[in-house]
Amino acid sequence: MVTDIAVVNKLFRHNPDGPPRHNDFFSEDSVEIKDPDKLMKELAELTSAAANPTEKLRIALSHSENTAKKTLPDVERFPTHFYEDGITGVEGSLKCRAIIAHRHFIGDTDYSFHDLMQEIVPKMQNSCDLSPLHQDLID
């Protein structure tokens, strides 16, 4: 049963001596483990002092934005949620990481998930026919 995967968030130039060795990347100490449950507990703790739901949301969004601005680690391990959600979530996650790795490869080494979302979300909004009832969500 596959419950999580480890990925290398990096592209490599051709090396006549061959590709990097698997063990160079996937040793125990080189893999950063992403734990969504830990992140949820962290968000709950950060927002616990705010009584107002709007303030809780502001704090959570700010924290999420700061997290998205961090540089991806060279190697990370994260849950797939494949059995609950199917392959689409894993596929999207890997595509995003491939785009970020490509941007780093061509020299834009500060490019992050935040930057990618800043490009994607407006395109998604423009392609959706949002009813007036939900317009407040994007304003």
Residue pairs with C-beta under 8 A, 6 or more apart in sequence:
1 83
2 80
2 82
3 79
3 80
3 82
3 83
4 77
4 78
4 79
4 80
5 77
5 78
5 80
5 90
6 26
6 31
6 75
6 76
6 77
7 75
7 76
7 77
7 78
7 94
7 97
8 25
8 74
8 75
9 72
9 73
9 74
9 75
9 76
9 97
9 100
9 101
10 74
10 101
10 104
10 105
11 101
11 102
11 104
11 105
12 19
12 20
24 30
25 74
25 75
26 75
30 74
30 75
31 75
31 76
31 77
32 73
32 75
32 76
32 77
33 76
33 77
33 78
34 76
34 77
34 78
34 79
36 78
36 79
39 67
42 63
43 60
43 63
43 64
46 59
46 60
46 63
47 55
47 56
47 59
47 60
50 56
50 59
65 114
68 112
68 113
68 114
68 117
69 112
69 113
69 114
70 112
71 109
71 110
71 112
72 97
72 100
72 101
72 112
72 113
78 93
80 89
80 90
81 89
81 90
82 89
82 90
96 113
96 116
99 116
100 111
100 112
100 113
100 116
103 111
103 115
104 111
125 138
130 137
130 138
